[in-house]
Amino acid sequence: MPPPPMPIVPLVVIPMDEFAKNETDSDKKQFLGNYLFQFVTRRISETDAAQAESLAGKVTGMILEG
């Protein structure tokens, strides 16, 4: 019998109460971008601190466009 599936644990939890305060789609996208940028910067800096900010901007942009 196979083991039970692992629970899905989100990497990022967006504070929905703060997110809901944004009225326009543009404001919501900006909020998500700022929030994700900080998360991605921390994750990348664990492996490549010298390029963390540059790479975090690119990764955050790809996430938002996807």
BELDARA-V992094 format. One record per run of one state. SS is the DSSP state (2 for helix, 1 for strand, 0 for the rest). FROM is the first residue (numbers start at 1). TO is the last residue. Records with the same first field share a line. If there is no record, write none. Layout:
BEGIN
SS=FROM-TO / FROM-TO
END
This chain:
BEGIN
0=1-15 / 21-24 / 46-48 / 66-66
2=16-20 / 25-45 / 49-65
END
